[in-house]
């Protein structure tokens, strides 16, 4: 039975989210260790007019070496968990650098990441049905004002709860006065007028806080019970998640059983032939987004960008799907990024990759869009990894190509 599922986020308009269908105690490991894929000097190598979605999914790196800036992409919970300032329930741990998987003479040296063991632990007790929320830091919203100018922050939720308490106290004080039966019905109307007026006043003072306040007495009672933060997200029952979600923890990452291949993906539990192993949203990118250019410094110590001298590609390209005939590249946001290819000579594969039949998948848009339009606008492209034979626990999952 799955512990984590992928489903539409409880935050309206936030795309996908990861949910737990069992209680998790504070301090417990959530999911399994994940790899980190470094992305080097993004601001230097990326065209100024390119606003890559990649920027919404990366974490600060811990090492820079010869680079000015190293960011880390962490496929799995590191990419798929959303951020709610008042409902954070995960702590992100730093990964480790380990280059012992490959020998220095290996032809694959430099082709795989040496960063792994990025862990998520529960920062508080998490109840079954809750969405998992990482802490991006509120600066994440400040640097994206075009999309999150009106997004409430932690203090806004605290202020909204205080105001709702004050409104409730006011209404309770009014209830101490005696009313005849005719006046009593008018009292209920007065309550709603008071609540609406308070909301309007608060909204003029602070739009974010005002957006969290109720507009009538019924809503006030509900939000007072649940709090403004929990009232801002949709409720997801375990039954609903089991019906509408997709298992997100059927696999884990460890050293590959395929010689000289770095890390690979392994089954956590028994998987039947033709069963979906893991659904994976993919991030569309342009092939040029991975290019790295020659960097020099002028006499004043300023960086000089040689846009006509390509010196290589970002390592992330090795963890994405593409075809030489198109400029479109699809980067998995789950453990699928670590999945290896296994040839017939190596024993053959036990899985295939295909477009997901999940209704939320937006692949129908592909036929009517240019690659540039697709990269800039499509949010929900999903692939499925499907078993082509029965897979046993701890067996490596591998593919031979994309269907």
C-alpha positions in Angstrom: 0.0 0.0 0.0 1.3 3.4 -0.9 2.2 6.0 1.7 2.6 9.0 -0.6 0.4 9.9 -3.5 0.5 12.5 -6.3 -2.8 14.4 -6.8 -4.0 17.9 -7.6 -2.7 20.3 -5.0 -5.0 21.5 -2.1 -3.8 25.0 -3.0 -6.0 26.4 -5.8 -4.0 26.8 -9.0 -0.8 25.2 -7.7 -0.8 22.2 -10.0 0.2 18.9 -8.4 0.9 18.2 -4.8 2.2 15.2 -2.8 0.0 13.9 0.0 0.4 11.4 2.8 -2.2 8.7 3.4 -0.9 7.7 6.8 0.0 9.6 9.9 3.7 10.7 10.1 5.3 11.6 13.4 7.6 14.6 13.9 11.2 13.8 13.0 10.4 10.8 10.8 11.9 10.4 7.3 9.4 11.2 4.6 9.8 9.4 1.3 13.3 8.2 0.5 16.7 9.9 -0.1 16.9 11.8 -3.4 19.7 12.9 -5.7 20.7 16.5 -6.4 21.6 17.6 -9.9 23.7 20.8 -10.0 22.9 23.6 -12.4 25.9 25.9 -12.8 25.9 29.7 -13.3 22.4 29.8 -14.6 22.3 33.6 -14.8 25.5 33.6 -16.9 24.6 30.9 -19.4 20.9 31.6 -19.9 19.7 34.2 -22.4 18.4 37.3 -20.6 14.9 36.9 -22.3 14.5 33.3 -21.1 12.3 32.9 -18.0 12.8 29.2 -17.4 10.3 27.3 -15.2 13.5 25.7 -13.9 13.9 28.6 -11.5 10.8 27.7 -9.6 12.1 24.2 -8.7 15.8 24.7 -7.7 17.4 24.9 -4.3 20.6 26.7 -3.3 23.7 24.6 -3.8 26.3 24.2 -1.0 29.4 24.0 -3.2 30.6 26.3 -5.9 34.1 25.2 -6.8 35.1 27.2 -9.9 31.6 28.5 -10.4 30.0 31.7 -9.2 26.6 30.1 -8.6 25.5 26.5 -8.2 21.9 25.6 -7.8 20.5 22.1 -7.1 17.5 20.4 -8.7 16.2 17.6 -6.5 13.8 15.3 -8.4 11.2 13.8 -6.0 9.8 15.6 -3.0 12.4 18.3 -3.6 10.6 19.3 -6.9 7.0 18.2 -6.3 6.2 19.6 -2.8 4.5 23.0 -2.7 5.1 25.8 -0.2 2.4 27.2 2.1 3.8 29.7 4.5 1.5 28.7 7.4 1.3 24.9 6.8 5.0 23.9 6.3 5.5 20.3 7.6 8.8 19.3 6.1 12.4 20.0 6.8 14.8 19.7 3.9 18.3 18.2 4.7 21.5 18.8 2.8 22.8 16.1 0.6 26.2 14.5 0.4 28.9 14.5 -2.2 30.1 11.0 -3.1 32.2 10.3 -6.2 33.0 6.7 -5.3 30.3 5.2 -7.5 32.5 5.4 -10.6 36.2 4.9 -11.1 38.2 7.8 -12.3 38.9 5.9 -15.6 35.2 5.3 -16.2 33.9 6.7 -19.5 30.9 7.9 -17.5 32.9 10.1 -15.2 31.3 13.5 -15.2 28.1 12.2 -16.8 26.3 11.5 -13.5 25.7 13.6 -10.4 27.8 12.8 -7.3 25.2 14.5 -5.0 22.7 12.3 -3.2 21.0 11.6 0.1 18.8 14.7 0.2 16.3 13.8 2.9 12.9 15.3 3.9 11.8 14.9 7.5 8.6 15.8 9.2 8.9 19.1 11.0 5.7 18.4 12.9 3.2 15.6 13.2 1.4 15.2 9.9 -2.1 13.8 9.7 -3.2 11.3 7.0 -4.7 13.3 4.1 -2.4 16.3 4.5 -0.5 17.7 1.6 3.3 17.9 2.2 4.7 21.4 2.2 8.4 22.3 2.0 9.7 25.7 3.2 11.0 27.6 0.2 11.3 30.8 2.4 9.0 33.8 1.9 11.7 35.4 -0.3 10.6 32.9 -3.0 7.3 34.9 -3.2 9.1 38.3 -3.1 11.2 37.5 -6.1 8.1 36.5 -8.1 5.8 39.5 -7.6 4.1 39.1 -11.0 2.6 35.8 -9.9 2.4 36.1 -6.1 1.8 39.8 -5.3 -1.4 38.9 -3.5 -0.3 35.6 -1.9 -0.7 35.7 1.9 2.4 35.2 4.0 2.7 33.7 7.5 2.0 37.0 9.3 -1.1 37.6 7.2 -2.6 34.3 8.4 -1.7 35.2 12.0 -3.3 38.6 11.6 -6.4 37.1 10.0 -6.9 34.7 12.9 -6.6 37.5 15.4 -9.2 39.7 13.6 -11.6 36.7 13.3 -11.3 36.3 17.1 -12.0 39.9 17.6 -15.1 39.8 15.3 -16.3 36.7 17.2 -15.9 38.5 20.5 -17.9 41.5 19.2 -20.7 39.3 18.0 -20.8 37.4 21.3 -21.0 40.7 23.2 -24.0 41.7 21.0 -25.7 38.5 21.7 -25.9 39.4 25.3 -28.6 42.0 24.5 -32.2 40.7 24.5 -34.2 40.9 21.2 -37.8 40.1 20.3 -38.5 37.5 17.7 -38.6 40.1 14.9 -35.5 41.8 15.9 -33.7 38.4 16.3 -33.9 37.8 12.6 -32.6 41.3 11.9 -29.7 40.5 14.3 -28.5 37.7 12.0 -28.5 40.2 9.1 -26.6 42.7 11.3 -24.0 40.0 12.1 -23.3 39.5 8.4 -23.1 43.2 7.8 -20.6 43.6 10.6 -18.5 40.7 9.3 -18.6 42.0 5.7 -17.7 45.6 6.8 -14.7 44.3 8.9 -13.5 42.3 5.9 -13.7 45.4 3.6 -11.9 47.6 6.2 -9.1 45.0 6.6 -8.8 44.6 2.9 -8.2 48.3 2.4 -5.5 48.2 5.1 -3.9 44.9 3.8 -5.2 43.1 0.8 -3.5 39.8 1.7 -5.0 39.7 5.2 -8.4 40.8 4.0 -8.5 38.0 1.4 -8.4 35.5 4.3 -11.3 36.9 6.2 -14.9 35.4 6.0 -17.8 37.3 4.4 -20.6 35.9 6.6 -21.3 34.3 9.9 -21.4 30.8 8.6 -18.0 31.2 7.0 -16.7 32.9 10.2 -17.7 29.9 12.3 -16.0 27.4 9.9 -12.7 29.5 9.7 -12.6 30.0 13.5 -12.7 26.2 13.9 -10.1 25.4 11.2 -8.0 28.5 11.2 -7.4 30.8 8.3 -4.5 28.7 7.0 -6.3 25.3 6.8 -9.4 27.1 5.5 -7.3 28.4 2.5 -6.7 24.8 1.2 -9.1 22.2 -0.1 -9.8 19.2 2.2 -8.5 15.9 0.9 -9.7 12.7 2.6 -7.7 9.5 2.4 -10.5 7.9 0.5 -10.5 10.7 -2.1 -6.7 10.5 -2.5 -6.8 6.8 -3.0 -9.4 7.2 -5.7 -8.0 10.3 -7.5 -4.3 10.2 -6.6 -1.4 8.2 -8.0 1.1 6.2 -6.0 4.3 8.3 -5.7 6.5 6.1 -3.5 6.7 2.8 -5.4 10.4 3.3 -6.1 13.6 4.6 -4.4 17.1 5.5 -5.5 20.3 3.7 -4.7 23.5 2.5 -6.5 22.6 0.8 -9.8 23.0 -2.9 -10.4 24.1 -2.0 -13.9 27.9 -1.8 -14.1 29.3 1.7 -14.2 25.9 3.4 -14.3 25.9 5.5 -11.1 22.6 5.3 -9.3 19.3 3.7 -10.4 15.7 3.3 -9.5 14.5 0.3 -7.5 11.1 -1.1 -6.6 10.0 -0.6 -3.0 7.2 -3.2 -3.3 5.9 -5.9 -5.7 4.7 -4.4 -8.9 2.5 -6.4 -11.4 3.0 -6.4 -15.2 1.2 -3.5 -16.9 0.8 -1.7 -13.5 1.7 2.0 -13.4 4.9 2.3 -11.3 5.1 6.1 -10.9 3.4 9.0 -12.6 5.9 11.8 -13.4 5.2 15.4 -14.3 7.8 16.5 -16.7 9.2 20.1 -17.1 9.4 21.1 -20.8 12.6 22.9 -21.7 14.5 24.1 -24.8 17.7 22.2 -25.7 19.5 25.6 -25.8 18.6 26.1 -22.1 21.3 23.5 -21.3 24.1 25.1 -23.3 27.2 26.4 -21.4 29.3 29.1 -23.0 33.0 30.2 -22.7 33.6 32.6 -19.9 36.5 35.0 -19.7 37.3 38.1 -17.7 38.2 41.5 -19.1 40.9 43.8 -17.7 38.4 45.2 -15.1 37.6 41.7 -13.8 34.1 41.7 -15.4 32.8 38.5 -16.9 32.7 38.3 -20.7 30.1 36.1 -22.3 31.1 34.4 -25.5 27.6 33.4 -26.9 29.2 31.9 -30.0 31.6 29.6 -28.2 29.8 26.6 -26.6 31.9 24.6 -24.2 29.3 21.9 -23.2 25.9 21.2 -21.6 24.5 21.4 -18.1 24.6 18.0 -16.4 20.8 18.1 -16.1 20.5 17.2 -19.8 21.7 13.6 -18.9 18.6 13.2 -16.7 16.0 14.4 -19.2 14.3 12.9 -22.2 14.8 14.3 -25.7 15.3 13.6 -29.4 17.9 15.0 -31.7 15.2 15.9 -34.2 13.5 18.4 -31.9 14.5 21.3 -29.6 12.1 20.1 -26.9 13.5 18.4 -23.8 11.3 16.9 -21.0 12.8 16.7 -17.5 11.2 14.4 -15.0 10.4 15.8 -11.6 10.5 12.4 -9.7 12.9 9.5 -9.1 12.3 8.7 -12.8 15.2 11.1 -13.5 17.6 8.4 -12.1 16.2 5.5 -14.1 18.7 3.7 -16.3 18.5 2.2 -19.7 19.2 -1.5 -19.9 20.0 -3.2 -23.2 19.1 -6.7 -24.2 22.7 -7.7 -23.7 22.4 -6.5 -20.1 19.3 -8.6 -19.5 16.6 -6.3 -21.0 14.3 -3.7 -19.4 11.3 -4.3 -17.3 9.4 -1.0 -17.8 8.3 1.4 -20.5 7.6 5.1 -20.6 4.4 6.4 -22.1 2.1 9.5 -21.9 -0.1 9.3 -18.9 -3.8 8.7 -19.4 -4.5 10.8 -16.3 -7.2 13.3 -17.2 -5.2 16.2 -15.7 -2.5 15.6 -18.3 -2.3 18.4 -20.8 -0.7 16.5 -23.7 -3.7 17.3 -25.9 -2.2 20.8 -26.2 0.9 19.6 -27.9 -0.7 19.3 -31.3 -1.6 23.0 -31.5 1.5 24.6 -30.0 5.0 25.5 -31.1 7.8 24.2 -29.0 8.4 27.8 -27.6 4.7 28.1 -26.7 4.7 24.7 -25.0 7.8 25.5 -22.9 6.3 28.8 -21.8 2.7 27.9 -21.0 2.0 24.2 -20.4 2.1 23.3 -16.7 0.8 19.7 -16.5 2.6 17.2 -18.8 2.7 13.8 -17.3 4.4 10.6 -18.3 3.8 7.1 -16.7 6.4 4.4 -16.1 4.6 1.1 -16.6 5.9 -2.4 -15.8 6.4 -4.6 -18.8 6.9 -7.7 -16.5 6.3 -8.5 -12.8 8.8 -6.6 -10.7 10.0 -7.8 -7.3 10.9 -5.6 -4.3 14.5 -4.3 -4.6 14.6 -5.1 -8.3 16.0 -2.3 -10.4 13.5 -0.6 -12.8 14.9 0.1 -16.2 13.7 1.1 -19.7 14.9 0.5 -23.2 13.3 3.6 -24.8 10.2 5.9 -24.9 6.9 4.8 -26.4 
